[in-house]
Amino acid sequence: MEEKYFKKEGLIAFRLWMFSLATDALKKNPNKEKAITLREQVVEFSESAWVSARGTKEERADLQSFIDDLTVLTIS
């Protein structure tokens, strides 16, 4: 997803790109505390008025994918 959102413009694309980089880094070097913190931030952003008003169905699905991946990292 990193490449997908690197090429797009806008706040949501930027945040998704950042979440992608951070999630990939945590998959390579697991850190439960950081995964918990990142998951909380992704959930907060996914529930924000900004995403509700301007996010596409695809972007919301990608946010849920990050939440799912980070949930796995927090319980392992």
C-alpha positions as CSV (number, residue, x, y, z in Angstrom):
1,M,0.0,0.0,0.0
2,E,3.0,2.3,0.4
3,E,3.3,2.9,-3.3
4,K,-0.4,3.2,-3.8
5,Y,-0.7,6.2,-1.4
6,F,2.7,7.7,-2.1
7,K,1.5,8.7,-5.5
8,K,-1.8,10.2,-4.3
9,E,-2.5,13.7,-2.9
10,G,-4.5,14.8,0.1
11,L,-4.6,14.4,3.8
12,I,-6.1,10.9,3.8
13,A,-3.6,9.6,1.3
14,F,-0.8,11.1,3.3
15,R,-1.9,9.5,6.5
16,L,-2.5,6.1,4.8
17,W,1.0,6.3,3.4
18,M,2.4,7.0,6.8
19,F,0.3,4.2,8.4
20,S,1.6,1.9,5.7
21,L,5.2,2.7,6.4
22,A,4.8,2.3,10.2
23,T,2.8,-0.9,9.9
24,D,5.4,-2.4,7.6
25,A,8.2,-1.4,10.0
26,L,6.4,-3.0,12.9
27,K,5.9,-6.2,10.9
28,K,9.6,-6.4,10.4
29,N,10.6,-5.4,13.9
30,P,7.6,-6.2,16.2
31,N,7.1,-3.8,19.1
32,K,3.8,-4.4,21.0
33,E,3.7,-1.0,22.7
34,K,4.2,0.9,19.4
35,A,1.7,-1.4,17.6
36,I,-0.9,-0.6,20.3
37,T,-0.2,3.2,20.0
38,L,-0.3,3.1,16.2
39,R,-3.5,1.0,16.2
40,E,-5.2,3.6,18.5
41,Q,-4.2,6.4,16.1
42,V,-5.4,4.5,13.1
43,V,-8.8,3.8,14.8
44,E,-9.1,7.4,15.8
45,F,-8.4,8.6,12.3
46,S,-10.7,6.1,10.7
47,E,-13.6,7.3,12.9
48,S,-12.8,11.0,12.3
49,A,-15.3,13.3,10.7
50,W,-12.7,14.0,8.0
51,V,-12.6,10.4,6.9
52,S,-16.4,10.0,7.2
53,A,-17.0,13.0,5.0
54,R,-14.2,12.7,2.5
55,G,-12.9,9.2,2.6
56,T,-13.6,6.7,-0.2
57,K,-14.9,3.2,0.4
58,E,-11.4,1.9,-0.7
59,E,-9.6,4.2,1.8
60,R,-11.9,3.1,4.6
61,A,-11.3,-0.5,3.7
62,D,-7.5,0.1,3.7
63,L,-7.8,1.7,7.2
64,Q,-9.6,-1.4,8.4
65,S,-6.9,-3.5,6.9
66,F,-4.3,-1.6,8.9
67,I,-6.4,-2.0,12.1
68,D,-6.6,-5.7,11.5
69,D,-2.9,-6.1,10.9
70,L,-2.0,-4.0,14.0
71,T,-4.5,-6.0,16.1
72,V,-2.6,-9.1,15.2
73,L,0.7,-7.4,16.2
74,T,-0.7,-6.3,19.5
75,I,-1.7,-9.8,20.6
76,S,1.4,-11.7,19.5
